[in-house]
Amino acid sequence: MKLFKKLSEETQSTPKTVSDQSNETGLGTFGGVYTPSILTILGVIMYLRFGWVVGNVGLLGTLIIVTLSTAITFLTSLSVSAIATDRIVKGGGAYYMISRSLGIETGGAVGIPLYFAQALSVALYTIGFAESLVDAFGGLNQLYVALATTIAVAILAITSAEIAIKAQYFIMVAIILSLLSFAFGHPLETTNIEILGASERVSESFWTVFAVFFPAVTGIMAGVSMSGDLREPSRSIPVGTLAAVGTGYIVYMVLPVVLALRADATTLIEQPLVMKEMALWGPAILLGVWGATLSSAIGSILGAPRVLQALARDGVLPSWLSFLGNGNGPNDEPRIGTAVTLGVATATVCIGDLNIIAPVLTMFFLTTYMVLNVSAGIEGFLQSPSFRPTFKVHWSLSMLGALGCLAVMFLINAVATVIAALIVLAIFIWLQRRELETTWGDARRGIWMALVREGILQIGEEDTKNWRPHILVLSGIPKKRWLLIKFADDLTHNRGMITVCSVLPSASRDVSQQSDMQDTIREYLDKRGVQALVRVVTATDFFDGAKLLVETYGIGPLTPNTVVLGDSQEPSRRDRYCQLIGHVHKAKKNVVIFREDSEHGFGQHRQIDVWWGGLQNNGGLMLLLAYLLRTDMDWRNAEIYLKLVVPEQAAIQPTQANVDRVIRGLRISAVSQILVSNGRPFYDILHESSQNADLIFLGIRTPGENFTKYYEDLQCKTANLPSTVFVLAAPGFSYGEVLSDR
């Protein structure tokens, strides 16, 4: 009954997870992500520059540009989706994701250029609107029209972001109408059609044209930047973003075919509104142009200030700019940031040339995309226990996206790429507010020593977000306790650290013998494929040596957080053994006792039973260890069973619901089993339920009075079970937070 009550109380107070952290009054997937993204994708470049793209590089070149651009955006979308489903995504979009993955310095180094990219986007779209208006009616000053439009969309964003968002639906109808009118249109009368090749009067290179086109597929930032206003960011961002990318790709693959079949290259290059001349009803194209440019401008004027607001709130900007983090109204709207963005956009409008602004945006967005991919790639590659996205993407795809961004940046303009990298690096160094001075030797060992030194000095105190197993294995001679070492190795899976320890008797105080034994153990581990450190000490007996290792082993903050012991079966040593358990616990380290089933070992590596009492204390650590174990190759097909005992039938349903909710929130695949005691002793139920398991996790009580007697009873009551792990979590550290959201 106590177990059931404990779980009920805990699950009610468990921190909300990604899926639970939602804004009930926020925007949905369609309105908050898909609509702003697709309206920005099908925007000013499509209407005013797509004919120019086809005319310069031909149909085949255009299809290659569209495919390459969309491939980069698609890979970035996968990375964004992975990050968004791993943690709560608040205001700031891409900046927030990067800063929470790679740190505030990297986030800020990319977030500041990202802000300017989105602020410049406002100018790009208002200039496009003004250009189409002047082309349609004439007699207007394009600069004045662009300035007036920029001010108008800023006022709309400041006064009512909600109206601005709702206006997107009407604009989408206008764009659909324009595309239908264009689809049922007609060829131009004066055509000299060149379907596969570009015009003979080509004035721009392939990569120059690519740079002008690429902003057309950067619309995914419009949806991501609204992350703080979404009802369910972890669901809406992946679905809405990928749907928008797919829709945009289909449209952009069909349009150039129609353009190439209806007009010659010269006409496509010289007439920005060539789509209007081809359409069944010309004004529909104008409606689409105006709707797309205005909606994209609105999306950017809504997104950019939110990035600026997040930068200010995180302290990335200088303290005298902290007022930019202020919000207004119940929706925390960044009105001050919108006013600042208006100033940046107004200054950019004075340039007045889409072909100049678009390549600059391309470099900014490619830089952001590259770092987003690196963020997801590094998290996936390191396989941090705290990185468990529900939208799983292999790290190689993210890194491929990052390399694609970098390669395209150099192909577009190598000098501009270097300048962009220097700007990002300068911001990064400025944010770090320190100077890294290292004397590099001429050998690889010297380099590694410098990196290790800097790393140890920067590690700091252990925290739940970055917790990793750092295991001290008190194994003795590895050949005699090999399964113990194998168990520790399976837990780390090359993501933590293992030190295999042995204690020599005091008579063997010969330093050379101690060193030789370390080398022998290290060679043995290398042959068995286990990467581990080795430590051999001398002491009067094993227990004194073990205490010495627990107290002194490590460098600075880089000390073991978990001690793995073999089970003690010898009654004469039981008291000293239990004292060692208490000593390790007082040292604030986890105690993990492995009792091997000598006949079956780990069996089929298929079933892991965790006898659970919730996330607090031992429960969080046991579930985390089971999760880590299953990431190993041998255990990848294992099923984790969370088993709880309740006193009566009526308690099954509420307990089942609570446990299932916790499992879903933790994003760990596990099966809950609620068992009814009906007056039976717990250990009878344990033997009956876990007899066919391959590994069993059981929590043990905190050492205290009569602990030796308690441990002896535990040994008797769990005899003849499969391989069993007894777990005692370190005091003062919440393993439930390692599993739940940051």
N, C-alpha and C positions, 0 to 999 in steps of 0.2 A: 504493500500500500504506500509506503514511504517513497518507493521508486517511482510509482505512478504520479504521486503528488509532486515530486521533485521535477519530473519531466514536464508536467502540466504548467507549473509555475515558470519553468525556464523557457519553454517554447512561447509563452505569452510575452516574455520580456526579451526574446532574441532580437538583435538589431535587424532592421529591415534589410533585405537583400536587393540586388539589382532589379529583380522583377517586382519587388514590393514597393520600391521607392518611386512613386508615381505622383503626378500632379493631376488630381481629379478634374480640375478646371482647365487643364492645358490643351494643347493642340493634338490632333490625332495624326496617324501616318499619312493620310491623303492630304490633309490641309497643311500640316506642319512640315513635312519632308518632301513627299512626292511632288506636290503642286509647285512650291517655290523652286525646287530643283529642276523640274522639266521645263518650267517657264524660263528659267535662266539658260538652260541648254538650248532650247528652241528660241533663241533671242536675236540680238542685233547682228551677230555674225552670219546667221542663217539667211536673213533677209537682205542684208546690205553688202556682204562680202563673199557669200558662197559662190555666186556666179564668177566673181573675180578669182576665186581659188580654182574653179574648174577651168577658166580661161587660161590661167597661167601654167598649170601643171597637167591639164588634161583629165579625162575621166579616170583612167587607171591610177594616175598620181593622186587624184582626189580620194579615191577609194582606199588607197594605201594610207594617206594622211588620216582619214576618218578612223580606219581600223587601228592604226598605231596609237592615235590619241585616245581612242576609247579603251584600248587594251591597258594603257597606263592608268586611266581613270578607273577602270574595272578592278585592277589589282589593288589600287588605293582604296576603293570602296570595300573590298574584302577586308583589308587591314582595319579600316574604320569600323566595320561591322564587328570584327573580333574585339577591338578595344571597347566599343560601345556596349557589348554584351558581357563584358567582364567587370565593369565598374559603373557606378552611377556617373552619368555624364551631365554636368551642370552647365551653366552659361559660359560661353567662350568657345564652344565647338572644338575645332581642331587644336587650338591652343591649349584648351583644358586637357584634352586627351594626351598631347605630347608632354605637357608639364607633369602630368601624373604618372607617365611611363618613364620618361628619361630625366626628369628633374626640372626644377623651376628655371635653371639657367638655360637648358636646351629649349624648353617651352617658350621662354621669353625671347630667345634669339630667333626663333621662328615666328612667334606670335606677333612681334612688332612688324616684321615685313608682311605678315599675313594681314594685319590690320590695314596697312597702306595699300595692299593689293585690293582689298575689298572697298576701300575708300576711293581708289582710282577707278574701280569698276563702276561706281556711280557715275563718274564723268564719262566713261566709255559708253554707257547706255544712254545718257542724256544727250550726248553728242550724236549718237546714232539716231535718236528720236528727232533731233533738230535737223539733221542731214536729210532724213526722209520727208520731213515737213516742208523744208525749203525746196526739195526736188519736186514735190507734188504741187505746191502752190506758187513758188517763186516769189520774188519781191520781198523776202524776209531776210533778216540778218541772222545767219546761223549761230553766231556767238551769243547774241542776245537771247535767242530762243533757247539755247542750251543752258544759259545761266538761269533764265526764268524757270525752266523745267527743273533744274537741280534744286533751286530754292523751294519750289512747289512740293516736290517729293519729300524734302527734308521737313517742311512744315507738316505735311501729312503724317510722317513718321513720329514727329514730336507730339502732335495733338492727339492722334488716335492710331496706334499700331494695329488695333483690332480691325478698324475699317480698312486699313492698308492690306491686311491679310485676306479679308473677305473679298476685296476687289479682285484678287487673283483668280477667283472662279469665273468671273465675267470675262477676264482677259483670256483664260484658257479656252472659253467658247469662241472668242474672236480668232485665236490662233488656229483652232480646229477648222473653223469656217474658211480661213485663208488658205490652209493646206488643201482642203477639198476643192476650193475654187482653182487653185493652181493645178491640182491633179487632173481636173476636167478642162484644162485650158487648151492652148493651141500653140504651134510653132510660130516663130517670127517669120515674116515674109522674106527678109534678106538673110538667108542662112548659107553658110559655107561650112557645113557640119564636120567637125573633127572629133570623132568619138574617143579614140584612145590617146591621141597625141595632143600636146599643147600647141598653142598658136605659135607661128613663126616669129611673132613680135614679143616673145616671152621677155619680160623685164625683171622678173624676180626668180630667185632660186627656190628649189624644193623646200629647204629648211626655213627660208624667209617666209614662204607661204604657210608652212606648218606653224610658225610662230604666230602668225596673224590668226590662223584658224583655232589654235588650241584653246583659247579662252571660251570657245563655244561649248566645250565639254567639261568645263570647271564648275558647272552648276551644282555639283554635289555639295560644295561648300555652303550654298544658300540654305540647304536643309540642315546640315550639320551645325551651322552657326546659330540656329534657333534651338539648340539642344536644351537650354534652360527653360524654354516655354512649352516643351512637349509633355504630353500626358504620360507616355511610357517611352523614354528615349531608347532604352535597350532593345525594344521591339521595333519602334518606328524607324530608327535610323537605318538598320540593315535592310528592312523590307522596302521602305520608301526610296532609299538611295539606289539600290540595285535595280529596282523597277524603273526608276528615272533613267539610269544609264542604259538599260536595255531598250527602252522606248526611243531614246535619243539616237542610239546606234541604228535602229531600223529606219528612222526618218532620214538620217544623214547618209545612209547607203542608197536610198531610193531617189532622193532629190537630185544628186549629180547626174544620174542616168537620164532623168527627164530634162534637165538643163542642157546636157550635151546633145540630146536629140532634137532640141527645139531652137538652138541658136549657135552661131559660130563663136569662136574663142574671142575674137576682137570685140564683138557685141557684149559678150559676158564681162569682159574686162572694163569696158568703157561705160556701161550702164549699171550703176549700183542697184537700181530698182527694176532690174530686168524681169524679175518674177511678176511684177505688176503688169508688164506688157504681155506676158504669156497667159495670165490668169483668165478664167472664164468671166470673172467679174473683178476688174482691177481694184476698186475700192476695198475689197475684202483683204487684199494684200496690205493696203495701207492700215487697215484696222489691226491686222496681225502685227505689223511692224510697230505701230504705236503701242499696242497692248504689250508686246514682248519687251520692248525697250523700257517702257514705264514700269512693268512688273519686275524686271530685272533690276532696275534702278531702285525700286522700293525694297526688293529683297536685300540688296547690298547696303542700303541706308539703314535697314533694320539689323543686319548682321554685323557690320563693322563696329558700330558703337558698343555692341555687346562684347566683342573681343576686347575693345579698349577698356571697358568696364572691368572685365575679368583681369586684365593685365594690371590695372590700378589696384584692385582689391588684393591681388597676390603680392603687392609690393614690388612688382617688376619695374614699374615706372618710378622716376625720382619722387621723393616724398612730397615735393611741392606740387606734384600733379595728382596727388591722392584724391583730390575732389572729383576726378574723372570716374571714380568708382561709385559715386553716389547714384542712387536710383530714385525714381519718383512714382508715386501712385501705388495702388495695390499690386500691380504687376512688375514693380521695380524697374520701370522703363528708364534707360540711360539717356535722358534728355540732354544733359550737358555734353555727353559723348557724341550725340547726334549733331549738336551745334558745331563741335570741333570737326567732325567728319564733313559737315557742310563746307567748312572753310577749306579743307584739303581738296574736296571735290571741285569747289569753285575755282581754286587756283589751277587745277588740272584742266578744267574745261577751257581755260584760256589758250591751251596748246591747240585744241580744236582739230586734231587729226587722229582718226581711229587707227591708222596704220602705224603710228608712232606709239600710241598708248598700249595697243594690244600685245606687242612683243614684250613690253615691260611687265605687263600682267602675267604673261606666260612664264617668265623667269621667276616671279614671286610665287606663283601657284605651283610650279614644278618643284621649287625648294620646299614648300610646305608638304606637297605630296611625298617627296623623297623622305623627309623626316618622319612623316606618319607611317610610311612603310617600314622604315628602320625601327620605329618604336614597336610595332607589332612583330616584326621579324626577330628582334632581340628578345622580347618577352617569350615568343614561341620557341626560339632556339634554346634559351636558358631553362625553359620548362620550370619556371618558378612555381612553387606550390600555391602561391597566391594568385597566379594567372590561370583562370579556368573559364574562358569564354564559352558561352553556349553556342555561339557561331564559330565553329572551329575552322581555322585556316592554317595550312602548313607554312612554317616560317620561310621556306624557300620561295613561295609565291610572293610573300611580302618583300623579301630581299630582291627578287626579280623585278618587282615594281620599282624599288629604290634604284636599282642599277639602270632600269629603263629611263627613269627621270633624269639621272645624272648623265647618261649617254646623250639623250636628246638635248639637254641643256648645252653640252659641249658642241654638238652638231649645229645647233642654232647659232650660237655665238660664244666661242671659247673665252673671249676676253670678258664678256658680260657675266659668264658663269664664274670666273675667277673673282670678279668684283663682288658678285652676290655672295660667294663663299666668304670673302674677306669681311663683308658687312656683317654676316651672321656670326662669324668668329669674333669680330670686334665686340658685338653685343654680348656674346657669350662670356668673353673675358671680363667685360665691364660688369656683368651681372655677378660673376663670381667674386668680384671685389678682392682679388688676391693675385699674386704672381707665382707661377709654378717654376721654380728654378731647380733643375736636376743636372747633375754632372753625369754625362753618359760615358761609359767605358767603351772599350773597343771590342768587347766580347759579349756574347749573348747572355751570359750569366750576370754580367754587370747591368744589362738592360732590365732583366727580370728582377734583380735585386732592387733596382730603383723603383720599378713598378710595385713590387711587393711592399716596399717601405711606404710609398705614398698611399697604397691601398689600406694598409693597417692603420695609418694615421687618420685616414678619412672614414673608417668603418663606423665609429661611434657606438652607441649603445644598441643592443638588439631591439628591434621593433617588430610588431606583428605583420606589417606589410612585407617585410623582406626576410622573414624567418626561414631558415634552412637548417636541415639536420647537420649538426657537427658532432660526430659520434666518437666516443672513446670506448673501444672494445677491449674489455679485460678478458682476453682469450687464453693467455698462456701460450703454449706451443700450438701454432695454427693447425698442424696436422691432426691434433687430438680434438680440436673444437672447430673444425672447418665449417660446419653448418651454421655456427654462430656468426662467423665472419661473413659467410654468404648471405645470411639474413640482413646484416648491417649494410652490406654492399647493395642488396636489392632495395633497401630503404632510400639510399642516397641516389642511386641511378645516375651517378656522375654530376649531381647537382649540389651535393653537400660535401662534407669532408669526413674521412674516417682515419682514425689512428688506432692501429693494432698494437696492444701493449702486452708486455710480458714482464714478470718479476723474477729476478735471479736471487738466490739465497745470498746472505751476507758473505759467505765464504768465497763467493765468486766476484770479489770486488776488483778483479783485474780489469782495468778500463779497456784493454785491447780485446778481452773476451766478450765484454759487453758490446763493443762495436762490431765484432765479428758476428755475434748472434743477431744484431740488427740487420746486418747485410744478408745473412742467411734467410731471415724471415722476409725481407724485402724481395729477394730473388724468388722465393717460393710464391709470394703473392703475385709478382709479375708473371710468372709462368701460368698461374691460374686466372690471369686476366683481371685482377682486382687492383684498382688504383687506390693506394692508401699510404699514409705515413706510418712509420714504425718507431716505437719508443720502448726501450728496455731499461729498467731501473733495478737497483739492488736494494734489498731490505731484509729484515730479520725473518719475515714471513710474507705471504701473499697479501694479507689484509693491510699490513702497514704500508706495503708498497702501493697498493691500490689507493689508500688514503692520500699518500704522497702525490700520486698522479692527479687525483681529483683536485687537490689543493694547489698544485704548482704548475701543471702542464698548460701551455699556451703562451701567446704573446699579446700583451695588452688586452684589447677587447676580443681578440681572436682566440677564444677558449671554448672547449667542448660544452655543448648545452645538453647532451644526452649521454648517459653511461649505459652500455649494454653489458649485461652479465650473463654467464651461464648459470643454470640452476644448481644449487648445492644439495646434494643427496646424502651427504655424510653428517650424521647426527652430532658427532663430536665437534664439528666446525659451525654448527647452526647458529650459536650465539654470536660468534664473531661476524658471521655472514650477515645476520640481521642488523648488527651494529653498523656494518658498512653501508647497508641500505639507508639507515637513518642518517649517516654521515653525508652521503651523496645528496639526500633530500635537503638537509640543512644547508648544503652548499648551493642550493637553488638550481639543481640540475635534474633532468628527467631520469628516472630509473626504469630501465626496460630489461626484464629478466626473461631469457629465452630458455624454455624447457623442451628439449628435443625428443621427438618420438623416434627412438633409435631404429625401429623396424621399418617405419614408413617414411620418415623424413618429412618432406612437404607434400607427400602424396601426389596428386595430379595437378597441383597448383590451380584448382578450380573454385574452391569455396573458402571464403574468409568470414568467420563468425565473429562479430563484435558485440559483446554483451554490454549494452549501453544504458547510460542513465542521463543522457542529455549532453549538451555542449560544454557545460561547466566541468572544471577539474579534469579528472581522468578521461571523461567522455570525449572532449574535444581532441585531446592528444591521440587517443586510440583511433578515432575516425581519420585523423590526419595521417597517422602511420599506415593505416589500411589503404588510404588513397595513394600515398607515396609508393607503397609496395606494389600496387596494381599498375603503376607506370613502368615497372620493370618488364623486360621481354618475357621472362618466364611466367609472370603473373598477369599478363595483359588480358587473358580470357577469364580471369577469376571474377566471381560475383561476390560483392560484399553484402552480407546479411546483418542488419541491425536488429538485435534481439532484445526484447524487453519482457519482463514478467509483470503481469497485473494480477490483483487478488481475485477478481471476479469477472464474469462475462460482460457485465454492463460497462466495464472500463475499456473494453477493446476499441470500440468505435471512436471515442474522443481521443484516446491515445494514438490510434492509427492516423487520425486526421492531423494531429499535432506533429507527429514524426514525419509524415509525408510532406507536410508544409516546410519543415526544416530542411529535409533532403532536397526538395525542389529549389529552395532558396540558396542552398550551398552549391548547387550545380555539380553534385557528385552522384554518380549512378550507383544506387544502392537499393536493396530490397528490405523493407521493414517486416518483421515478424513479431506479432504481439501474442504472447503465450499466457494462458490462464493457469495460475498455480493450483487453485482448488484445494488449498491446504497442504500441498506437497512441498517438501524442502527445495530450496533453490538449486542445490547441487544435484538433486535427482533430475530436475528438469534440464539442467546443463548437460548431464551425461546422455540423456535421452535425445536431446535436440541436436547436439554438436558431435555425436559419435562419428559421423561421416565427413566432418569438416577437414580441410587440409591445414588450416591454421586457426587458432582461437585467440582472441584478445580479451583479457579480463583485467579490470581495474583492481588495485589493492589499496588498503587503507593507509593513512599516514602513520609512520612509526611512532609508537608511544609506549605506554605501559603494557607489559605482557605481549609485545609484538612478536617475540620468538614463538610463544605458544600459538598466537594467531597464524603465523606463517607455517608452523608444523601442521596445524589443522587444515590449512589451505592445501598443503601438499597431499595430505591424505584424501581430502574430499575431491581433488582433481586428478587423482591417480588414474592411469590407464586411458587418459584422453589423448587425442592427436596432439601434435606439436602445439604448445601453448605459450603465449606471451603475456606476462604479468606487467602491468603498466602503472607507474606512479608519477604523475605530472609534477613538474617543478612548481613550487608555490610562487604566487605573485605574477604569473604570466598567463594571459588568456589565449588559449589555443582556439577557442571559438571565434575570436577576431581574425585569426589567420585564415580560417575557413570562410568567414562571412565577408561583407563588403568593407572596403576601405572608405 
